[in-house]
């Protein structure tokens, strides 16, 4: 047991007294620090000493073979054009927060390196280009690597030789992937940026500078990103695109008769009487996941067979474009670093095209992204948000669901933009959730969006610079992610998609991806009839999207009927794997089933209707175990093949798949967790370090060197022999050892709490139209100019923080952000609430406290009010 005695000589660090001390208050400095702790030593400088970044299977590595991972920050557009002094200060601030990468973003738009005064987009503003040089040079000096984009928001002009440039919008989405002139212009720009231009400070081209580690071909572009425009493109792009589509169909089918046969489902042909390959009049498909929302006359264009071919066509167009750009960058420009492009990371064929042609997968994650009324312009007020606690969310917008769907086997994975957006009041919990999830899933880079330099110290949708709720946890989150303080998950789950799965154009979201809180989850695209799992796979988790697929090489969950029929016009329940199992489901009369603890227990699930069943007696005769049987034990819902470790069901609803997957892992001896918890929204990592309770909205991490409590904290008491708190309701608290020793014995550690923060003059609250709905949306009517406040209020009962049996802090305040740093007997305390009553250490701590402010000394007790304008309060034994 570590005893914590405080015999203090305390001083207030005021601005005049200590100008070099880290300033955490966003209202007191343009570039607030993320923590009292300076993590600069964890970011070796200069960058670029290990050669060019490479890929090695699922991860990045340096030329010497060592693993490369990145905790990054986005800086975009006009924030890149700050003074040299401010750029240096920003990079030092990033390094102090433990960031080792900066993504320079949106520098091809207004205010960027392209000279907007010219009649084309081929000329550059020399001063702004030099500013980019300065960023890269100073990033290298500060140990930060650089991620660059090629096509972000460039505006193509008539002087470029572009047809109808006013109609295609900035970045030419999606025309940039198929129009030859636009592709040629992208290549010219890539040459100018990466090869021709020389950095004014070091003389290197960007292609020859190992500080630059990743290159993105385009940002949020492509045919799937703009699938809603396929049937409404401006001319001449509409005719060009339709011609490409008809040429592709001609190569695939050759004749109208063959095309009509392929597009006939259940006796209904979706090829219209006026459509013909001979004259190129086959209509573009309506690529929607909700065809019932189309006008009746447009629904034939959303028939599943037509969309199936539409997905295949766009996939091929993307692959051709990516191959062109990659060949040009590699062979002509000698760009060595990994390449990606970012489109729809929730669209399987889009992801498939990237996985086939490019070096890594990049995706975004935004929780509670603002949205707008359909009849009003975007990015104008009012905006709307749902305001949910992200820890309570298990839906398709949650972190595990979004990132799980986007991650591909054998490709490095980069979350190149992520944020828990303001005004959501639980974004502090989300910030620490993201860092932990990235560490658990062994993700290669997490790049926070965005660090803006708006002169006003205010919180914004995405701007983290002035937000104690997000920026205040960025440094500690970086240590969790980069330093292995939370261990990677042990079990490896692969979700394989056949070619039919890939192109069956239905919404791919599946709750199974919440398995990412227990095991590492990634997807694999395969061709042919069989998927053979690579060594080290602990579970094959099928999707049930189609009737195709045979699976081997690892324990498996097999099931059908996620979709009634797939894009190849096969009934999904009639899956190929039944032949592999030598079993044949038959029709059911809808009798009830009882379960033995697998999938359900006892009568749970007995009210669900199963349309197909297996013969129980036949299963037992072969040494197989029936799962879910009717009362006379003649029919079964599923079967467990213990010898081959396969759990198969005739059909599963989407919300049943996750529990069944955990059952397979338990039956196979891969995990020993209580799988029933997941049905109540509670997930534990297979390392037992992380617990996520969606039911009450609480997130917990408990390892020897870091402990976290985040989300809904009311009633939480913390961990035995570790971090403990009383009288706290909401926020995120992180305790972290800084000397590598367990927290209980550490002599150098930090404890930090972040809550909510807002602009003092913002106007946000429940949308009046939804006041009677507990989950109704919220509305933002005014962003405000600041200052930034947390809404802290005095409390009758103190927030009390303990580590083991030692009390560290009492704070008679609700909603405050604060940080406590202990190093070999010296305690430093910062709080955002002047006048807040606090006590450091135990009640019997004695000694002389000396308050220093503007050169004046004041004697005070160890229980005091936090002084106004204090940078921190410091005490030593």
C-alpha positions, 0 to 999 in steps of 0.5 A: 500500500502506498501512503500519500502524505502531503506536507506542503509548501504551495505556490500559485503559478501565475502568468507573470511568474511562470510564462513557460508553464503549460497553459491549459485554459483555452481562453488564456492562450491561442494554443492551449496545451492538452495536458500538464504532462509534456510528452515530447520525449515520446516523439523522437525528433527529427522524423524521417530517420528510418527511411520511407514508410512501407506496408507489411501485410496488415501493418506499416513498417519502417525500412529497418523492419520496425512497426510504425503507428501514428497518433495524428492530428488534421490541420486544414485549409486556412489554418495551414496559412498561419504565421511561421511563428504560429506554425512552430508553436502549433507543432510544438503543442502537437509534440507535447501532446504526443502526436507523431503525425499531422495530416495537411488537408484541403490545401488545393481549395480557396485559400490554398496553394492554387492561385485562384486569380488564374483562368486555370487551376494549374498555377500555384501561389508561391507564398502559400506553397512555401508555407506548405514547405515550412509545415513539412520542414518544421514537422520533421524537426519536431518528430512529426510525420506528414500525410498529404492529399492530392484531390480534396476541393480543387475547383477545375476551370474552363482554362484547364480544358474541362467541359462544363466546369461550373456544373461539376462542383469542387473536386469534380465528384464523381467525374474525376474517376472516369473522365480522361481530361480530369484524370490527366489534370490530376496526374499533372497536379500530382507531378507538380506537388510531389516531384517538380516542386522543391521544398524551399527549406531543404531542397527535397521534392515531397516524393523524396522526403521520408517525412511524408509517409502517406498519400491520399489520391482523393478525399471522399470522392468516387462513384459510390460516394456520389451514387445519387448522381448517377442518373442526373449527371450534367452533360456531357458527363451523363452521356459519357457515363452512360456510354461507359455503362453500356460498353461494360454491359456489352463486354459482359453479356454480348447480346440483349437476350443474355442481359435480359435473362440475367436481369430476370428475377422471379419471372420479372425482367427489369430490362425495359422494352426501349433499352438495348445494348445495340444502341447503347440505351440501357439505363443507368441503375438507381443505386439505392438501398431504399428502392421503395422510396423511389417514384414507381416509374423509377423502381425498375432501375433499382431492381437487384440484378441491375444494381448488382451489375451497377456495383460490378461496373463501378467497382471496375471503373474505380479499379481502372482509375486507381491502377492508372493513378498508382502506376503513374505515381510509382513509375513516373513520379517515383512516389514510394510511400503507401497510397489510399483513396477515401470514398464510402467506407460503408459501401462494400464494392467501394472498399473492395476496389480500394483493397484490390488496388491500393496500399491501405484503407482509410476511413472516417468516424464522426459521432453525432455529426451535425445534420440539416433540414432537407429544405435548408442549406447545409452548414447554416444554422439551425443544425441538428444533432441527436445528443446520445451518449456514444457509450450507449450506442450499439447502432450503425453509427457507433465506433465498432460498427463503423470501423469494423465494416471498413477494416480489410484483411491484410491491409493497414488501417487508418482512421484518417478523420475521427471526432465526437462532435460538439455540441454532444455533451458526452464527447469526452467519453467518446474521445477516450473510447476512440483511443482505447478502441484503436489500441484494442484493434491494433489500428495503424493510425488514428488522426483526430479532426481537426485543429483550427486556428479561428481567432475566437477561443470557441468550441465548434463542431469539429475544432478541438483546439479550444475544447477541454472535452476533446483536446483535454484528453488527446494527450492521454489518449495518445499514450493509450494508443501508441504505448500499448497501455491497453493491449491488442485483442487476442482473438482474430475474427474474419468476416468473409465476403464472396463475390456475390456478397460483395456486389449484392447491393443492399445495406451492409450494416450488421450488428455483428461488428459490435464483436469488435469490443471483444475480439479483433474484427476484419473483413476479407473479400474472396473469389471462387467457392471457398474461403480458407481462413489464414493461420491465426484466425479464431473465428470465421463469421459469415454475413448471411448475405448470399447463398454462396460460400464454403468455409474452412480453416477455423471455427465458423458461424454459418447461417442464411437468410440475412437477405431473402435473395441475393444479387445472383437471384438465389435464396439466401437460406439455401446456402452452399455450406449445407452441402459441405455439411452434408445437411439439408434444411426442410420447411417448418410449420412454425413450432416453438424451440427451446435452447440449451444455452447456445444462442438462447437459454430455455424458453428464450427465443421460443416465440421466434418463427423459423421457416427452415429446420434440421432433422434432430434425429439425423444430427444425433446419428452423426454425432452432431449436437442439435441447437434449439429443438421443438418439444418432441425433439424432432426438429432443430434450428441449428447444429454444433459440429464439435469436431470441425468447430462449426455452428450452423443455423438455418437462419438468423436475424441480424440481432442474433448473429453477435450472440451466436458468434460469441457462443462459437468462440466459447464452445471452441475454447477461445474465450471464457466470458459470459456471452449472455452479457452481450444480449444486455449490451455489455461487452468485455474485451478478451483481455479483460482490460475493457468493459463497455456497458451500453445499457447504462452508458459506462466505459471502463478500462483497468490495466496495471498502468492506466484506468479509465471511467467514462460516460455515465458515472453516477453510482460508479465507485471505481476499481478495487486497489485502483482509481476510485471516485465518489460523487461524480455523474458524467464525464471521463476520468483517466489515471495513468502511470508515467513511470511504467510502474503499476498505478498503486506503486507509481511515484509519477502519475497523472489523473485527469477529468474532462466533462462538457464544455461549451461557448458561453453564448451558444444557443443549443437544446432540445428541438421544441418539436420533440420535447415529449420524445426522450430520444428526440433530436437537439437543435443548435441555433447559435454557435457563439463566440465564447469564452469557453466554459464547462458549466461547472457549479459548486457542490454540497458533496465533494468529488473525491478521488482516491488511488488505492487507499490514498485520497488524492483530491476533494473538489466541491464542484460539479462539471469541472475539468481538472488535472492532477500530476504527481511526481516524486512528492511534488503535486501539481493541480489545475482546475478550470473553475476559479473559486472552486473549493478543493483539498489536496491529500488527506484531511490531516495534511499540514504544513505551510502553503505559500501562494505566489501571484504577481510577486506577492506571497500569501499564506494559505491552508491546504484546503482552499479555493482555486485562485483566479488566473492560476496556471496551476497550484503546486505543492511539494513534500 
